[in-house]
Amino acid sequence: MRQPVRLYVLILLWMPALFAQATPDLTARMATLEAAAKSAQSAGDNAWMLISSALVLMMTGPGLALFYGGLVRRKNVLGTMMQSFILMAVVTVLWAVVGYSLAFGGSSPLVGDLRFALLHNVGSAPNADYAATIPQQTFMVYQLMFAIITPALISGAFAERMKFSAMLLFTVLWSLLVYFPMAHMVWGKGGLLNAFLGGTVPCFDFAGGTVVHITSGVSALVCALYLGKRTGYPALPMKPHSLVLSFIGACLLWVGWFGFNAGSALGASALATSAFVATHFGAAAAALGWICAEWMENGKPSVLGGISGAVAGLVAITPASGFVAPFPALLIGLCAGVVCYLMVTRVKRMFGYDDSLDAFGVHGAGGTLGALLTGVFATSAVNDALKDGAGRAMPLGLVDGNGVQVLNQAIGCAIAWALAIAGTLVILKVCDMTVGLRVSKDQETEGLDVALHGEEGYIFEG
């Protein structure tokens, strides 16, 4: 019996030495596995964000270009589509020079600094303040696509009557004075309205209800009022020349919007899935809401009504998409379809302004409605990123018991409205005094395609 006892003693004495040799190897292997897992997550998130960037760019061209291009008269189709296309170039250069830095540099309440000017230090390393699993360059180019489409939305209000040179100057000044500051206030670190990064007024805007839609929609209304009505409006018929183009554009917008909203999760996560679902449900309910309202009033459901309703729902669900469950998303979309229908039919007719393609009725009204309803339906069950001092998820909206959030959302909307109105009025005045805003009556009658670009959208000669 002594031999087995001695063997056990020797094993016990050798075990620490054996574990001492195995532990470093095990630790190294665990570190390697952890690094591989992080690399895989980064690769997956980066792939999704690059796809989302492409989807959002597709919303401007061809999506918005086709949607707006089909809604104008035949003689203005190229001029209208060109307004969307040229912003893909102009805003990109402006963003690279100073725009990204003003939107996401520094931590002041109102506007960023110049630390990222000329894209200095914007490379493959992540910016942990915004997206810790993707290169900052990916985050930068994703946000660029929002900066491109936002001023393009405004062009729907002054379609068929603004000079091309005035549109270019207006876009540059508007981006500098309205969009970049608003993007920093809502999404930038330390921004006045940023609920997650130290804002004084915690406003929820997942993908751009205030930043994109309220600023563009309200600015569109100011432009329409400042420029005045198109020659002959409303006595002369100014029907869309090709609802087929607009139909294709609207469908491209619907698809691209998944990058707009689900991409705002900044990673291939469950939150991206939730935003994707909310986006689709909101658009579907709004399309039905608009069509039903129109059907009851006019006796016929129109294609234009259906696609307009879908866009209205996409607008309204944008700020809420990362905070609400599927059925509240349906309700937000339904409300948006009916409200925006009334805005572009009753309210527009009542006040008599010429918002050519209803940029205010859809984006201004729909964005405001969506931002306010975000304060009602936002829930930590969907987005638990807002924590208290103990690390527990905080209640978000009225349904969570945080009714004050509705007031916070209203303050955010008011600030977006005020900045858009004041900034747009100043910019229009500057443009009017320098290059002039409106084409001549003869040019307007001839059409912007020939008068401004020397081309025609359709050639019917054999």
C-alpha positions as CSV (number, residue, x, y, z in Angstrom):
1,M,0.0,0.0,0.0
2,R,3.0,2.3,0.5
3,Q,3.8,2.5,-3.2
4,P,0.4,4.0,-4.3
5,V,0.6,6.5,-1.5
6,R,4.1,7.7,-2.6
7,L,2.8,8.0,-6.2
8,Y,-0.1,10.2,-5.1
9,V,2.2,12.4,-3.1
10,L,4.5,12.8,-6.1
11,I,1.5,13.7,-8.3
12,L,0.4,16.3,-5.8
13,L,3.9,17.8,-5.7
14,W,4.1,17.9,-9.5
15,M,0.7,19.4,-10.2
16,P,1.6,23.1,-9.4
17,A,4.5,22.8,-11.9
18,L,2.3,21.2,-14.5
19,F,-0.4,24.0,-14.1
20,A,2.4,26.6,-14.2
21,Q,3.4,25.4,-17.6
22,A,-0.2,25.0,-18.9
23,T,-1.6,28.4,-17.6
24,P,0.5,30.7,-19.9
25,D,-0.5,28.6,-22.9
26,L,-4.2,28.6,-21.9
27,T,-4.1,32.4,-21.3
28,A,-2.5,33.0,-24.6
29,R,-5.1,30.8,-26.4
30,M,-7.9,32.6,-24.6
31,A,-6.4,36.0,-25.6
32,T,-6.2,34.8,-29.2
33,L,-9.8,33.7,-29.2
34,E,-11.0,37.0,-27.7
35,A,-9.0,38.9,-30.3
36,A,-10.5,36.8,-33.1
37,A,-14.0,37.4,-31.8
38,K,-13.5,41.1,-31.7
39,S,-12.1,41.1,-35.2
40,A,-15.1,39.1,-36.5
41,Q,-17.5,41.5,-34.8
42,S,-15.6,44.5,-36.3
43,A,-15.6,42.9,-39.7
44,G,-19.3,42.2,-39.5
45,D,-20.2,45.6,-38.2
46,N,-18.0,47.3,-40.8
47,A,-19.6,45.3,-43.7
48,W,-23.1,46.3,-42.5
49,M,-22.2,50.0,-42.2
50,L,-20.6,50.1,-45.7
51,I,-23.7,48.5,-47.1
52,S,-25.9,51.0,-45.2
53,S,-23.8,53.9,-46.5
54,A,-24.4,52.7,-50.1
55,L,-28.1,52.3,-49.3
56,V,-28.4,55.9,-48.0
57,L,-26.5,57.3,-51.0
58,M,-29.0,55.4,-53.2
59,M,-31.8,57.3,-51.6
60,T,-30.5,60.5,-53.1
61,G,-29.4,59.2,-56.5
62,P,-31.4,57.5,-58.0
63,G,-34.2,57.4,-55.3
64,L,-35.0,61.1,-54.6
65,A,-33.9,62.2,-58.1
66,L,-36.4,59.9,-59.7
67,F,-39.1,60.6,-57.1
68,Y,-38.8,64.4,-57.5
69,G,-38.0,64.2,-61.2
70,G,-41.3,62.4,-62.0
71,L,-43.4,64.9,-60.0
72,V,-42.4,68.0,-61.9
73,R,-43.5,69.0,-65.4
74,R,-41.7,67.4,-68.4
75,K,-39.7,70.6,-69.2
76,N,-38.1,70.5,-65.7
77,V,-37.2,66.8,-65.2
78,L,-33.5,67.1,-65.8
79,G,-33.1,70.3,-63.8
80,T,-34.8,68.7,-60.9
81,M,-32.8,65.5,-61.0
82,M,-29.6,67.5,-61.4
83,Q,-30.3,69.2,-58.1
84,S,-30.1,65.9,-56.3
85,F,-27.2,64.6,-58.3
86,I,-24.9,67.7,-57.9
87,L,-25.3,67.6,-54.2
88,M,-23.7,64.2,-54.1
89,A,-20.5,66.0,-55.3
90,V,-20.8,69.4,-53.6
91,V,-21.7,68.2,-50.1
92,T,-19.0,65.4,-50.3
93,V,-16.3,68.0,-50.8
94,L,-17.6,70.3,-48.2
95,W,-17.9,67.4,-45.7
96,A,-14.3,66.4,-46.3
97,V,-13.0,69.9,-45.9
98,V,-14.9,71.0,-42.7
99,G,-18.3,69.4,-42.4
100,Y,-17.5,66.2,-40.6
101,S,-15.4,68.1,-38.1
102,L,-18.1,70.7,-37.4
103,A,-20.7,67.9,-36.9
104,F,-18.6,65.4,-34.8
105,G,-15.5,67.2,-33.6
106,G,-15.1,68.4,-30.0
107,S,-17.7,68.4,-27.3
108,S,-19.3,71.9,-27.3
109,P,-23.2,72.2,-27.0
110,L,-23.8,73.9,-30.4
111,V,-21.2,73.0,-33.0
112,G,-18.0,71.0,-33.3
113,D,-14.5,72.2,-33.7
114,L,-11.9,71.8,-36.5
115,R,-9.9,68.8,-35.1
116,F,-11.1,66.6,-38.0
117,A,-10.8,69.3,-40.7
118,L,-9.5,67.9,-44.0
119,L,-10.3,64.5,-42.4
120,H,-7.2,64.8,-40.2
121,N,-6.7,61.7,-38.1
122,V,-9.9,60.1,-39.6
123,G,-8.7,56.7,-40.6
124,S,-9.0,53.0,-39.7
125,A,-9.0,53.4,-35.9
126,P,-12.4,53.6,-34.4
127,N,-13.8,56.7,-32.7
128,A,-15.0,55.2,-29.4
129,D,-17.3,58.1,-28.7
130,Y,-19.5,57.2,-31.6
131,A,-18.8,53.7,-33.0
132,A,-16.2,51.5,-31.2
133,T,-16.3,48.5,-33.6
134,I,-15.9,50.2,-37.0
135,P,-13.2,52.4,-38.5
136,Q,-13.8,56.1,-38.0
137,Q,-13.6,56.5,-41.7
138,T,-16.6,54.2,-42.1
139,F,-18.5,56.3,-39.6
140,M,-17.5,59.4,-41.4
141,V,-18.7,58.3,-44.8
142,Y,-21.9,56.9,-43.4
143,Q,-22.8,60.3,-41.8
144,L,-21.8,62.0,-45.1
145,M,-24.8,60.3,-46.9
146,F,-27.2,62.0,-44.4
147,A,-25.5,65.4,-45.1
148,I,-26.1,64.8,-48.8
149,I,-29.7,63.9,-48.9
150,T,-30.9,66.5,-46.3
151,P,-30.5,69.7,-48.5
152,A,-31.6,67.6,-51.5
153,L,-35.0,67.2,-49.8
154,I,-35.4,71.0,-49.7
155,S,-35.2,71.2,-53.5
156,G,-38.7,69.8,-53.6
157,A,-40.1,73.1,-52.4
158,F,-38.4,75.4,-54.9
159,A,-38.6,73.0,-57.8
160,E,-39.1,74.6,-61.3
161,R,-38.1,78.2,-60.3
162,M,-34.7,78.5,-58.6
163,K,-31.5,79.3,-60.4
164,F,-28.9,76.5,-60.4
165,S,-26.2,78.9,-59.2
166,A,-28.5,80.0,-56.3
167,M,-29.2,76.4,-55.4
168,L,-25.5,75.7,-55.1
169,L,-24.7,78.7,-53.0
170,F,-27.8,78.1,-50.8
171,T,-26.8,74.4,-50.2
172,V,-23.2,75.3,-49.1
173,L,-24.4,78.0,-46.7
174,W,-27.3,76.0,-45.4
175,S,-25.1,73.0,-44.7
176,L,-22.6,75.2,-42.8
177,L,-25.2,77.2,-40.8
178,V,-28.0,74.8,-40.3
179,Y,-27.2,71.1,-40.9
180,F,-23.7,70.8,-39.4
181,P,-24.7,72.6,-36.1
182,M,-27.9,70.6,-35.8
183,A,-26.2,67.3,-36.4
184,H,-23.7,68.2,-33.7
185,M,-26.4,69.3,-31.2
186,V,-28.3,66.0,-31.7
187,W,-25.6,63.4,-32.4
188,G,-22.3,65.0,-31.4
189,K,-20.5,64.5,-28.1
190,G,-21.7,67.1,-25.6
191,G,-24.4,68.3,-28.1
192,L,-27.2,70.3,-26.5
193,L,-29.8,67.7,-27.5
194,N,-27.8,64.5,-27.2
195,A,-29.4,62.3,-24.7
196,F,-26.6,59.7,-24.7
197,L,-23.4,61.9,-24.7
198,G,-24.0,64.6,-22.2
199,G,-26.7,66.8,-23.7
200,T,-28.5,69.4,-21.5
201,V,-31.9,68.5,-23.1
202,P,-32.0,64.7,-23.6
203,C,-33.8,64.5,-27.0
204,F,-34.2,61.1,-28.7
205,D,-33.5,61.1,-32.5
206,F,-32.3,57.8,-33.7
207,A,-31.8,58.5,-37.4
208,G,-32.7,62.1,-38.2
209,G,-36.2,63.3,-37.4
210,T,-35.0,66.7,-36.2
211,V,-31.6,66.7,-37.9
212,V,-32.8,65.7,-41.4
213,H,-36.5,66.0,-41.8
214,I,-37.6,68.9,-39.6
215,T,-34.7,71.1,-40.7
216,S,-35.2,70.3,-44.4
217,G,-39.0,70.4,-44.3
218,V,-39.2,73.7,-42.4
219,S,-36.5,75.3,-44.6
220,A,-38.5,74.1,-47.6
221,L,-41.5,76.0,-46.4
222,V,-39.4,79.2,-45.9
223,C,-38.0,78.8,-49.4
224,A,-41.4,78.4,-50.9
225,L,-42.8,81.5,-49.2
226,Y,-39.7,83.6,-50.0
227,L,-39.6,82.7,-53.7
228,G,-43.3,83.0,-54.2
229,K,-45.5,80.8,-56.4
230,R,-44.6,79.4,-59.8
231,T,-45.9,81.3,-62.7
232,G,-49.5,80.3,-63.3
233,Y,-49.9,78.5,-59.9
234,P,-52.6,77.4,-59.0
235,A,-54.7,78.4,-62.0
236,L,-52.7,76.3,-64.5
237,P,-52.5,72.5,-64.2
238,M,-49.0,71.4,-63.0
239,K,-49.5,67.7,-62.8
240,P,-46.6,65.2,-62.4
241,H,-45.2,64.3,-65.9
242,S,-44.3,60.7,-65.0
243,L,-45.7,58.9,-62.0
244,V,-43.8,55.8,-63.3
245,L,-40.5,57.6,-62.5
246,S,-41.8,58.7,-59.1
247,F,-43.1,55.2,-58.3
248,I,-39.6,53.7,-59.0
249,G,-38.0,56.5,-56.9
250,A,-40.3,55.9,-54.0
251,C,-39.6,52.2,-54.0
252,L,-35.8,52.9,-54.0
253,L,-36.3,55.3,-51.1
254,W,-38.2,52.6,-49.1
255,V,-35.4,50.1,-49.6
256,G,-32.6,52.7,-49.0
257,W,-34.3,53.7,-45.8
258,F,-33.3,50.5,-44.2
259,G,-29.7,51.8,-44.4
260,F,-30.9,55.1,-43.1
261,N,-32.6,53.8,-40.0
262,A,-31.2,50.3,-39.3
263,G,-27.7,51.5,-40.2
264,S,-28.0,54.1,-37.4
265,A,-27.5,51.3,-34.9
266,L,-23.9,51.6,-36.1
267,G,-23.4,47.8,-36.1
268,A,-24.9,44.5,-37.1
269,S,-26.9,44.1,-33.9
270,A,-30.3,43.2,-32.5
271,L,-31.0,47.0,-32.4
272,A,-30.4,47.2,-36.1
273,T,-33.0,44.4,-36.6
274,S,-35.5,46.3,-34.4
275,A,-35.0,49.5,-36.3
276,F,-35.3,47.6,-39.6
277,V,-38.6,46.1,-38.6
278,A,-40.0,49.4,-37.2
279,T,-39.0,51.2,-40.5
280,H,-40.8,48.7,-42.7
281,F,-43.9,48.6,-40.5
282,G,-44.1,52.4,-40.3
283,A,-43.9,52.8,-44.0
284,A,-46.6,50.1,-44.7
285,A,-49.1,51.6,-42.2
286,A,-48.6,55.1,-43.5
287,A,-49.2,54.1,-47.1
288,L,-52.5,52.5,-46.1
289,G,-53.4,55.5,-44.0
290,W,-52.9,58.0,-46.8
291,I,-54.6,55.8,-49.4
292,C,-57.7,55.2,-47.1
293,A,-58.0,58.9,-46.3
294,E,-57.8,59.8,-50.0
295,W,-60.1,57.0,-51.0
296,M,-62.8,58.2,-48.5
297,E,-62.5,61.8,-49.7
298,N,-62.1,61.4,-53.5
299,G,-63.6,58.0,-54.1
300,K,-60.3,56.6,-55.7
301,P,-57.0,55.5,-54.3
302,S,-54.2,57.0,-56.3
303,V,-50.6,55.7,-57.0
304,L,-49.3,59.2,-56.0
305,G,-51.1,58.9,-52.7
306,G,-49.7,55.5,-52.0
307,I,-46.1,56.4,-52.6
308,S,-46.5,59.7,-50.8
309,G,-47.9,58.0,-47.8
310,A,-45.1,55.5,-47.7
311,V,-42.5,58.3,-47.7
312,A,-44.4,60.1,-45.0
313,G,-44.3,57.0,-42.8
314,L,-40.6,56.5,-43.4
315,V,-40.1,60.2,-42.4
316,A,-42.1,59.8,-39.2
317,I,-40.6,56.5,-38.0
318,T,-37.0,57.8,-38.5
319,P,-36.5,59.4,-35.1
320,A,-38.4,56.5,-33.4
321,S,-37.0,53.6,-35.3
322,G,-34.4,52.6,-32.7
323,F,-36.6,53.1,-29.7
324,V,-40.1,51.6,-30.4
325,A,-41.6,48.2,-30.7
326,P,-43.3,47.0,-33.9
327,F,-46.9,47.9,-33.1
328,P,-46.2,51.4,-31.9
329,A,-44.3,51.7,-35.2
330,L,-47.5,50.8,-37.0
331,L,-49.4,53.4,-35.1
332,I,-46.8,56.1,-35.8
333,G,-47.0,55.3,-39.5
334,L,-50.7,55.3,-39.6
335,C,-50.9,58.7,-37.9
336,A,-48.2,60.1,-40.3
337,G,-50.2,58.9,-43.4
338,V,-53.3,60.7,-42.3
339,V,-51.7,63.8,-40.9
340,C,-49.4,64.3,-43.9
341,Y,-52.3,63.8,-46.3
342,L,-54.2,66.6,-44.6
343,M,-51.1,68.8,-44.6
344,V,-50.6,68.5,-48.4
345,T,-54.3,68.8,-49.3
346,R,-56.2,70.9,-46.7
347,V,-53.5,73.0,-45.0
348,K,-51.6,73.8,-48.2
349,R,-54.8,74.8,-49.9
350,M,-55.9,76.8,-46.9
351,F,-52.7,79.0,-46.8
352,G,-52.1,79.0,-50.5
353,Y,-48.3,78.5,-50.5
354,D,-46.6,76.8,-53.4
355,D,-44.5,74.0,-51.9
356,S,-44.0,72.4,-55.3
357,L,-43.4,68.8,-54.3
358,D,-44.8,69.0,-50.7
359,A,-41.4,68.9,-48.9
360,F,-42.9,70.7,-45.9
361,G,-46.1,68.7,-45.8
362,V,-44.3,65.4,-45.8
363,H,-40.9,66.1,-44.2
364,G,-41.6,69.1,-41.9
365,A,-44.9,67.8,-40.6
366,G,-44.0,64.1,-40.7
367,G,-40.7,64.7,-39.0
368,T,-42.3,66.8,-36.2
369,L,-45.0,64.2,-35.6
370,G,-42.5,61.4,-35.5
371,A,-40.2,63.2,-33.1
372,L,-43.1,64.0,-30.7
373,L,-44.4,60.4,-30.8
374,T,-40.9,59.1,-30.1
375,G,-41.3,60.7,-26.7
376,V,-44.5,58.7,-26.2
377,F,-43.5,55.2,-27.4
378,A,-39.8,55.0,-26.8
379,T,-39.0,52.1,-24.4
380,S,-35.9,50.7,-22.8
381,A,-37.2,47.2,-23.7
382,V,-36.0,48.1,-27.3
383,N,-33.1,50.4,-26.5
384,D,-31.4,50.1,-23.1
385,A,-28.4,52.3,-23.9
386,L,-29.4,55.0,-21.4
387,K,-28.2,54.0,-17.9
388,D,-28.4,55.5,-14.5
389,G,-25.5,55.7,-12.0
390,A,-26.0,52.1,-11.0
391,G,-25.9,50.8,-14.5
392,R,-29.6,50.1,-14.8
393,A,-31.6,50.9,-17.9
394,M,-33.5,54.1,-17.5
395,P,-37.1,54.6,-18.6
396,L,-37.3,56.4,-22.0
397,G,-40.8,57.5,-23.1
398,L,-44.3,58.0,-21.7
399,V,-45.0,54.3,-22.1
400,D,-42.1,53.6,-19.7
401,G,-43.4,56.1,-17.2
402,N,-41.2,59.0,-18.3
403,G,-43.7,61.6,-19.5
404,V,-41.2,64.4,-19.3
405,Q,-39.6,63.0,-22.5
406,V,-42.5,64.3,-24.5
407,L,-41.5,67.8,-23.3
408,N,-37.9,67.1,-24.2
409,Q,-38.9,66.1,-27.7
410,A,-41.0,69.2,-28.1
411,I,-38.0,71.4,-27.1
412,G,-35.8,69.6,-29.6
413,C,-38.4,70.2,-32.3
414,A,-38.7,73.9,-31.4
415,I,-34.9,74.3,-31.6
416,A,-34.8,72.6,-35.0
417,W,-37.7,74.8,-36.3
418,A,-36.1,78.0,-35.0
419,L,-32.7,77.2,-36.4
420,A,-34.2,76.2,-39.8
421,I,-36.3,79.3,-40.1
422,A,-33.7,81.8,-39.0
423,G,-30.8,80.2,-40.8
424,T,-32.8,79.8,-44.1
425,L,-34.1,83.4,-44.1
426,V,-30.6,84.8,-43.7
427,I,-29.2,82.4,-46.4
428,L,-31.9,83.2,-48.9
429,K,-31.3,86.9,-48.4
430,V,-27.6,86.5,-49.0
431,C,-28.2,84.4,-52.1
432,D,-30.8,86.9,-53.4
433,M,-28.4,89.9,-52.9
434,T,-25.4,88.1,-54.6
435,V,-26.5,85.7,-57.4
436,G,-30.2,86.2,-57.4
437,L,-32.6,83.4,-56.5
438,R,-35.3,83.0,-59.1
439,V,-35.1,82.4,-62.9
440,S,-36.7,84.9,-65.2
441,K,-40.3,84.5,-66.2
442,D,-39.2,83.5,-69.8
443,Q,-36.8,80.9,-68.4
444,E,-39.5,79.5,-66.2
445,T,-41.9,79.3,-69.1
446,E,-39.3,77.6,-71.3
447,G,-38.4,75.2,-68.6
448,L,-35.2,74.8,-66.6
449,D,-33.9,71.9,-68.6
450,V,-33.3,74.0,-71.7
451,A,-32.9,77.4,-70.0
452,L,-30.3,76.4,-67.4
453,H,-28.7,73.2,-68.8
454,G,-29.3,73.4,-72.6
455,E,-30.7,69.9,-72.6
456,E,-34.0,68.1,-72.8
457,G,-35.1,65.1,-70.9
458,Y,-37.1,63.5,-73.7
459,I,-36.4,63.8,-77.5
460,F,-39.4,62.7,-79.6
461,E,-38.0,63.4,-83.1
462,G,-37.4,60.3,-85.2
